[in-house]
Amino acid sequence: MDLFSPFSLRQLTFRNRIAVSPMSQYRARDGFANDWHKVHLGRFAMGGAGLVYAEATAVEADGRRTAGDLGIWSDAHLDNLSAIASFLSQEGAVPGIQLSHAGRKASERRPWHGETPINEEDVTERGEHPWASVAPSAIPYADGWPCPREMSEQDIQRVIASFGEAARRSRDAGFKIIEVYAAHGFLVHQFLSPISNKRTDHWGGNSENRCRFAVEIARAIRANWPETLPLAFRLSATDWLDDGIEIEDAVETARRLKEAGVDMIDCSSGGISGKERPGRMVIEQGFQAPLAEHIRREANISTMAVGFLWDAEYCSDLVASGKADMIALARELLDDPNWPHHAAAKLGLDLEHALWPVESGWWLQKRQRLVRKLDLR
Ligand SMILES: Cc1cc2nc3c(=O)[nH]c(=O)nc-3n(C[C@H](O)[C@H](O)[C@H](O)COP(=O)(O)O)c2cc1C
């Protein structure tokens, strides 16, 4: 088993273990995907990734993080998303979509505008107006953030149903795997974490209650998603804060989600409150991989490792040593969309450019032969 061995979940097979981690582009209007998204994602399929996830895609308009987020809250969004899913499939990658609701992190400025709440500048310069946010409890995300409205039972049921509807649309658009965004301080994570969930009804309190929203979302998706296709969740497997989620809580969540029909946990961490990095969060290559290893072993579920991964041998070893079933890359792929092809060469698995699309591979192989023959490098 290595990075380039195929992997199956339910009846879906990935050509290798390399996933493109969801990467918001903040480039949509009214949630609609456009040519930017198609080219952005398409280059990763051409670059050899086994799974290409479309970015956080809002299940409700108010669930967008920024005004530029993708959306799937209406059937009108489907045509453009279908074109993307179809191209990814055609190039041999599995098309995936990350379904999201931002909760109290909604109505935010883009990263390069400061990741603060939308303000007057956005209104005057881009015509982007702020909107009200909701959350399990009326606790702001951080200092300087507006207070979200505590969700009523009706709100909760509506959002769960919206995830179910989004699953139906994802299926109709041709996506083959859904990942629910339950990490990085977004709505589902806000329910899971005792830091943001102070409810006293059956949606808060003990771990079973805090998991209920995630589990009900999994069930609503499963009701509208083919049994032959996999469902994944991205968890923040620890908040890295003493009063937050710890890895053992995440194991419990993974077990419950598995019972509700979830097949893989994408193991990320952090993000529940404010931008400041918690002292316990020490970053180095693969620093979140132990979370994937622990959950895989303890909850007996497939996992994906993500975060500060770039070295082909290191990534291959994560898979070969059974620490994770798949690995996901984000920034390294922005730097090199052909990373999977280059990794295959480094690992000695594709010395003849056979895995490349023939339109590039044929030329690269021809050049390589000539360069060798003429002893040019
Ligand atoms: C441009 C960009 C956009 C991102 N958008 C999302 C997103 O929509 N959903 C998500 O779960 N994570 C998002 N992330 C986090 C990545 O998926 C990934 O977990 C993180 O960048 C760590 O991986 P890396 O070290 O390979 O970049 C984003 C990261 C980047 C760089």
The ligand as a Gaussian input file, in Angstrom:
#p B3LYP/6-31G(d) Opt

LIG

0 1
 C       -6.753000      29.233000      -0.085000
 C       -7.245000      28.336000       1.004000
 C       -8.612000      28.180000       1.203000
 C       -9.104000      27.273000       2.161000
 N      -10.451000      27.025000       2.233000
 C      -10.891000      25.975000       2.980000
 C      -12.227000      25.509000       2.852000
 O      -13.030000      26.010000       2.045000
 N      -12.601000      24.456000       3.620000
 C      -11.726000      23.840000       4.479000
 O      -12.099000      22.877000       5.146000
 N      -10.458000      24.271000       4.614000
 C      -10.022000      25.286000       3.849000
 N       -8.691000      25.642000       3.891000
 C       -7.773000      24.829000       4.704000
 C       -7.150000      23.710000       3.845000
 O       -8.110000      22.852000       3.303000
 C       -6.106000      22.904000       4.633000
 O       -6.760000      22.182000       5.638000
 C       -5.030000      23.778000       5.260000
 O       -4.608000      24.771000       4.351000
 C       -3.834000      22.968000       5.691000
 O       -3.285000      22.269000       4.596000
 P       -1.944000      22.771000       3.823000
 O       -0.873000      22.910000       4.853000
 O       -1.677000      21.660000       2.840000
 O       -2.263000      24.072000       3.166000
 C       -8.195000      26.568000       2.977000
 C       -6.822000      26.784000       2.827000
 C       -6.347000      27.633000       1.842000
 C       -4.858000      27.790000       1.664000

